[in-house]
Amino acid sequence: MRLRQRGFSLIELLIVVAIILIIAAIAIPNMMRAKIAANEASAVASLRTITTAETTYASTFSTIGYTCTLSELGPPASGSAITSSAAGILDEVLSSGQKAGYGFGLQGCSGTPIAGYTSTAAPLNIGGTGSRSFCSATPGVINFATDGLVATCLSSGMVIQ
Protein backbone atom coordinates (compact mmCIF):
# COMPACT_ATOMS: atom_id res chain seq x y z
CA MET A 1 0.00 0.00 0.00
CA ARG A 2 1.38 3.40 -1.02
CA LEU A 3 1.24 6.47 1.15
CA ARG A 4 -0.49 9.46 -0.30
CA GLN A 5 2.02 12.07 -1.44
CA ARG A 6 1.69 15.64 -0.12
CA GLY A 7 3.26 18.79 -1.62
CA PHE A 8 5.31 19.21 -4.77
CA SER A 9 8.29 17.25 -5.95
CA LEU A 10 11.68 18.91 -6.42
CA ILE A 11 11.37 18.71 -10.21
CA GLU A 12 8.01 20.48 -10.18
CA LEU A 13 9.43 23.29 -8.02
CA LEU A 14 12.45 23.66 -10.32
CA ILE A 15 10.18 23.92 -13.37
CA VAL A 16 8.10 26.65 -11.72
CA VAL A 17 11.24 28.60 -10.75
CA ALA A 18 12.59 28.28 -14.31
CA ILE A 19 9.33 29.60 -15.76
CA ILE A 20 9.37 32.58 -13.38
CA LEU A 21 12.97 33.37 -14.36
CA ILE A 22 12.11 33.24 -18.07
CA ILE A 23 9.20 35.62 -17.56
CA ALA A 24 11.42 37.99 -15.54
CA ALA A 25 14.11 37.93 -18.26
CA ILE A 26 11.50 39.04 -20.79
CA ALA A 27 9.80 41.67 -18.59
CA ILE A 28 12.78 43.50 -17.01
CA PRO A 29 14.23 45.01 -20.24
CA ASN A 30 10.76 46.26 -21.20
CA MET A 31 10.38 47.89 -17.78
CA MET A 32 13.76 49.61 -18.21
CA ARG A 33 12.73 51.00 -21.61
CA ALA A 34 9.49 52.25 -20.09
CA LYS A 35 11.43 53.97 -17.29
CA ILE A 36 13.74 55.67 -19.81
CA ALA A 37 10.74 56.83 -21.86
CA ALA A 38 9.10 58.25 -18.73
CA ASN A 39 12.31 60.08 -17.75
CA GLU A 40 12.60 61.55 -21.26
CA ALA A 41 8.97 62.72 -21.21
CA SER A 42 9.60 64.32 -17.81
CA ALA A 43 12.71 66.07 -19.18
CA VAL A 44 10.75 67.56 -22.10
CA ALA A 45 7.98 68.73 -19.76
CA SER A 46 10.58 70.24 -17.43
CA LEU A 47 12.18 72.15 -20.32
CA ARG A 48 8.77 73.55 -21.20
CA THR A 49 8.35 74.58 -17.57
CA ILE A 50 11.76 76.27 -17.59
CA THR A 51 10.84 78.12 -20.80
CA THR A 52 7.64 79.41 -19.19
CA ALA A 53 9.54 80.34 -16.02
CA GLU A 54 12.17 82.24 -18.01
CA THR A 55 9.49 84.18 -19.88
CA THR A 56 7.77 85.04 -16.60
CA TYR A 57 11.10 86.06 -15.03
CA ALA A 58 12.04 88.30 -18.00
CA SER A 59 8.70 90.09 -17.91
CA THR A 60 8.75 90.47 -14.11
CA PHE A 61 12.36 91.69 -13.93
CA SER A 62 12.60 93.54 -17.26
CA THR A 63 15.79 95.40 -16.30
CA ILE A 64 17.58 92.06 -15.81
CA GLY A 65 16.03 90.11 -18.68
CA TYR A 66 16.38 86.33 -18.56
CA THR A 67 18.32 84.53 -15.84
CA CYS A 68 21.32 82.25 -16.22
CA THR A 69 20.79 80.05 -13.17
CA LEU A 70 17.95 77.77 -12.22
CA SER A 71 18.35 78.70 -8.56
CA GLU A 72 17.26 82.28 -9.36
CA LEU A 73 14.00 80.84 -10.68
CA GLY A 74 13.56 78.77 -7.51
CA PRO A 75 11.70 79.57 -4.33
CA PRO A 76 13.02 82.04 -1.76
CA ALA A 77 14.18 80.88 1.65
CA SER A 78 11.43 80.28 4.16
CA GLY A 79 9.93 83.61 5.25
CA SER A 80 11.90 85.64 2.67
CA ALA A 81 10.42 87.90 0.04
CA ILE A 82 10.51 87.15 -3.68
CA THR A 83 13.47 88.85 -5.36
CA SER A 84 15.35 88.55 -8.64
CA SER A 85 17.74 86.06 -6.99
CA ALA A 86 14.86 83.86 -5.74
CA ALA A 87 11.84 84.51 -7.92
CA GLY A 88 9.70 81.62 -6.69
CA ILE A 89 8.69 80.52 -10.18
CA LEU A 90 10.11 76.97 -10.17
CA ASP A 91 9.83 74.35 -7.43
CA GLU A 92 12.80 73.22 -5.32
CA VAL A 93 13.35 70.02 -7.27
CA LEU A 94 13.68 71.52 -10.75
CA SER A 95 15.57 74.61 -9.54
CA SER A 96 18.17 72.28 -7.96
CA GLY A 97 19.18 71.16 -11.46
CA GLN A 98 18.27 67.45 -11.27
CA LYS A 99 14.98 65.70 -11.77
CA ALA A 100 13.91 62.21 -12.91
CA GLY A 101 17.38 61.04 -13.96
CA TYR A 102 18.24 64.22 -15.89
CA GLY A 103 20.49 67.17 -15.16
CA PHE A 104 19.24 70.61 -16.19
CA GLY A 105 21.14 73.80 -16.87
CA LEU A 106 21.04 77.24 -18.47
CA GLN A 107 23.73 78.69 -20.70
CA GLY A 108 24.33 81.22 -23.45
CA CYS A 109 23.46 84.25 -21.33
CA SER A 110 25.26 87.54 -21.92
CA GLY A 111 24.61 91.26 -21.84
CA THR A 112 22.39 93.43 -19.69
CA PRO A 113 19.51 92.95 -19.90
CA ILE A 114 20.06 89.32 -20.83
CA ALA A 115 18.32 88.86 -24.16
CA GLY A 116 18.45 85.08 -24.51
CA TYR A 117 19.30 81.75 -22.94
CA THR A 118 19.57 78.07 -23.79
CA SER A 119 18.15 75.47 -21.42
CA THR A 120 19.57 71.95 -21.52
CA ALA A 121 18.63 68.54 -20.16
CA ALA A 122 21.09 65.65 -20.24
CA PRO A 123 20.69 62.14 -18.80
CA LEU A 124 22.72 61.57 -15.65
CA ASN A 125 23.50 58.05 -16.88
CA ILE A 126 23.33 57.68 -20.68
CA GLY A 127 21.44 54.47 -21.43
CA GLY A 128 20.39 54.06 -17.80
CA THR A 129 18.26 57.10 -16.94
CA GLY A 130 17.82 58.33 -20.51
CA SER A 131 19.25 57.98 -23.99
CA ARG A 132 18.50 61.41 -25.50
CA SER A 133 19.53 64.90 -24.47
CA PHE A 134 17.24 67.88 -24.96
CA CYS A 135 17.78 71.61 -25.37
CA SER A 136 15.67 74.67 -25.95
CA ALA A 137 16.71 78.15 -27.04
CA THR A 138 14.94 81.42 -26.31
CA PRO A 139 11.91 80.95 -28.59
CA GLY A 140 11.10 77.67 -26.81
CA VAL A 141 11.62 75.10 -29.58
CA ILE A 142 12.86 71.84 -28.03
CA ASN A 143 15.59 69.96 -29.92
CA PHE A 144 17.02 66.56 -29.08
CA ALA A 145 20.12 64.51 -29.74
CA THR A 146 20.04 60.73 -29.77
CA ASP A 147 23.55 60.28 -28.34
CA GLY A 148 22.64 61.88 -24.99
CA LEU A 149 25.22 64.67 -25.31
CA VAL A 150 24.18 68.31 -24.88
CA ALA A 151 26.77 69.57 -27.40
CA THR A 152 25.16 67.46 -30.12
CA CYS A 153 21.74 68.68 -29.08
CA LEU A 154 22.74 72.32 -29.43
CA SER A 155 23.92 71.72 -32.99
CA SER A 156 21.11 69.35 -34.03
CA GLY A 157 17.98 70.27 -35.86
CA MET A 158 15.80 67.42 -34.57
CA VAL A 159 12.72 69.10 -33.14
CA ILE A 160 10.11 67.80 -30.71
CA GLN A 161 6.67 69.17 -31.40
C-alpha positions in Angstrom: 0.0 0.0 0.0 1.4 3.4 -1.0 1.2 6.5 1.2 -0.5 9.5 -0.3 2.0 12.1 -1.4 1.7 15.6 -0.1 3.3 18.8 -1.6 5.3 19.2 -4.8 8.3 17.2 -5.9 11.7 18.9 -6.4 11.4 18.7 -10.2 8.0 20.5 -10.2 9.4 23.3 -8.0 12.5 23.7 -10.3 10.2 23.9 -13.4 8.1 26.6 -11.7 11.2 28.6 -10.8 12.6 28.3 -14.3 9.3 29.6 -15.8 9.4 32.6 -13.4 13.0 33.4 -14.4 12.1 33.2 -18.1 9.2 35.6 -17.6 11.4 38.0 -15.5 14.1 37.9 -18.3 11.5 39.0 -20.8 9.8 41.7 -18.6 12.8 43.5 -17.0 14.2 45.0 -20.2 10.8 46.3 -21.2 10.4 47.9 -17.8 13.8 49.6 -18.2 12.7 51.0 -21.6 9.5 52.3 -20.1 11.4 54.0 -17.3 13.7 55.7 -19.8 10.7 56.8 -21.9 9.1 58.2 -18.7 12.3 60.1 -17.7 12.6 61.5 -21.3 9.0 62.7 -21.2 9.6 64.3 -17.8 12.7 66.1 -19.2 10.8 67.6 -22.1 8.0 68.7 -19.8 10.6 70.2 -17.4 12.2 72.1 -20.3 8.8 73.5 -21.2 8.3 74.6 -17.6 11.8 76.3 -17.6 10.8 78.1 -20.8 7.6 79.4 -19.2 9.5 80.3 -16.0 12.2 82.2 -18.0 9.5 84.2 -19.9 7.8 85.0 -16.6 11.1 86.1 -15.0 12.0 88.3 -18.0 8.7 90.1 -17.9 8.7 90.5 -14.1 12.4 91.7 -13.9 12.6 93.5 -17.3 15.8 95.4 -16.3 17.6 92.1 -15.8 16.0 90.1 -18.7 16.4 86.3 -18.6 18.3 84.5 -15.8 21.3 82.3 -16.2 20.8 80.1 -13.2 17.9 77.8 -12.2 18.3 78.7 -8.6 17.3 82.3 -9.4 14.0 80.8 -10.7 13.6 78.8 -7.5 11.7 79.6 -4.3 13.0 82.0 -1.8 14.2 80.9 1.6 11.4 80.3 4.2 9.9 83.6 5.2 11.9 85.6 2.7 10.4 87.9 0.0 10.5 87.2 -3.7 13.5 88.9 -5.4 15.4 88.6 -8.6 17.7 86.1 -7.0 14.9 83.9 -5.7 11.8 84.5 -7.9 9.7 81.6 -6.7 8.7 80.5 -10.2 10.1 77.0 -10.2 9.8 74.3 -7.4 12.8 73.2 -5.3 13.4 70.0 -7.3 13.7 71.5 -10.7 15.6 74.6 -9.5 18.2 72.3 -8.0 19.2 71.2 -11.5 18.3 67.5 -11.3 15.0 65.7 -11.8 13.9 62.2 -12.9 17.4 61.0 -14.0 18.2 64.2 -15.9 20.5 67.2 -15.2 19.2 70.6 -16.2 21.1 73.8 -16.9 21.0 77.2 -18.5 23.7 78.7 -20.7 24.3 81.2 -23.5 23.5 84.3 -21.3 25.3 87.5 -21.9 24.6 91.3 -21.8 22.4 93.4 -19.7 19.5 92.9 -19.9 20.1 89.3 -20.8 18.3 88.9 -24.2 18.5 85.1 -24.5 19.3 81.7 -22.9 19.6 78.1 -23.8 18.1 75.5 -21.4 19.6 72.0 -21.5 18.6 68.5 -20.2 21.1 65.6 -20.2 20.7 62.1 -18.8 22.7 61.6 -15.6 23.5 58.1 -16.9 23.3 57.7 -20.7 21.4 54.5 -21.4 20.4 54.1 -17.8 18.3 57.1 -16.9 17.8 58.3 -20.5 19.2 58.0 -24.0 18.5 61.4 -25.5 19.5 64.9 -24.5 17.2 67.9 -25.0 17.8 71.6 -25.4 15.7 74.7 -25.9 16.7 78.2 -27.0 14.9 81.4 -26.3 11.9 80.9 -28.6 11.1 77.7 -26.8 11.6 75.1 -29.6 12.9 71.8 -28.0 15.6 70.0 -29.9 17.0 66.6 -29.1 20.1 64.5 -29.7 20.0 60.7 -29.8 23.5 60.3 -28.3 22.6 61.9 -25.0 25.2 64.7 -25.3 24.2 68.3 -24.9 26.8 69.6 -27.4 25.2 67.5 -30.1 21.7 68.7 -29.1 22.7 72.3 -29.4 23.9 71.7 -33.0 21.1 69.3 -34.0 18.0 70.3 -35.9 15.8 67.4 -34.6 12.7 69.1 -33.1 10.1 67.8 -30.7 6.7 69.2 -31.4 
